[in-house]
Amino acid sequence: DLFPLTYNQPQRHCGITSPISLAPPKDIDCIHTQKLVEAMKAFGVFEDEEELNHRYNKTIHNNCH
């Protein structure tokens, strides 16, 4: 599930930049996101969390040396 129902918890954000909005996604947003992910996977351009973390760590390493 891309959007767990944890909206009543203290607000925090993940990622490098802060979010544009803290509002929870609408149902149609979740549907469009899932369709986008499926299309990206079909074309071999989807980066899963493991790949993202690897790239991020390499970037941090390269920027610190």
C-alpha positions in Angstrom: 0.0 0.0 0.0 1.6 3.3 -1.1 -0.3 5.5 1.4 -0.8 3.9 4.9 -3.6 5.5 7.0 -1.5 7.3 9.6 -2.8 10.8 9.2 -3.6 11.2 12.9 0.1 10.8 13.9 2.4 13.8 14.3 3.2 15.3 11.0 6.6 14.7 9.6 8.0 14.4 6.2 10.5 12.1 4.5 12.7 12.9 1.7 15.2 15.5 0.8 12.8 18.4 0.4 9.7 19.4 2.4 6.3 18.5 0.9 4.2 20.9 -1.2 1.2 19.9 0.9 0.6 18.1 4.1 -3.0 17.1 3.1 -3.6 13.4 2.7 -4.0 12.2 -0.9 -7.4 11.9 -2.4 -8.5 8.5 -3.7 -7.9 9.6 -7.3 -4.3 10.6 -6.4 -3.7 7.1 -5.1 -5.1 5.6 -8.3 -3.0 7.8 -10.5 0.1 7.1 -8.5 -0.4 3.3 -8.8 -1.0 3.6 -12.6 2.2 5.7 -12.9 4.2 3.1 -10.9 2.9 0.3 -13.0 3.8 2.2 -16.2 7.3 3.0 -15.0 7.9 -0.7 -14.0 6.7 -1.8 -17.4 9.3 0.5 -19.1 12.0 -0.5 -16.6 12.5 3.0 -15.2 11.0 2.5 -11.7 13.5 2.8 -8.9 12.5 0.8 -5.8 13.4 1.8 -2.3 16.6 -0.3 -2.2 17.9 1.3 -5.4 16.9 4.8 -4.2 18.8 4.2 -0.9 21.9 3.0 -2.8 21.9 6.0 -5.1 21.3 8.4 -2.2 24.2 6.9 -0.1 26.5 7.1 -3.1 25.5 10.7 -3.6 26.2 11.5 0.0 29.5 9.7 -0.1 30.6 11.5 -3.2 29.6 14.9 -1.9 31.4 14.4 1.4 34.8 13.4 -0.2 
